[in-house]
């Protein structure tokens, strides 16, 4: 059985930031969108 989570990503001041809505405290900040996606998975 797999879980589905919602990742919210946005670009701000040259950085990509993101978090997982369903899990408190899961957030990342990276220079590129791909690095952010890799960090969140």
Phi, psi and omega in degrees: 000127181253153178260151175244132180235159180250117177261129176254125180232147176203159179255135181214122177052042177085356179248152171258128179238149181201161178206163177258118186298322187280347183235110181297136177090357178266100178214154184218158174219125182220163180286327181239157179297319180297318177298322178296313179299321177296321180292326183280344182261000000 
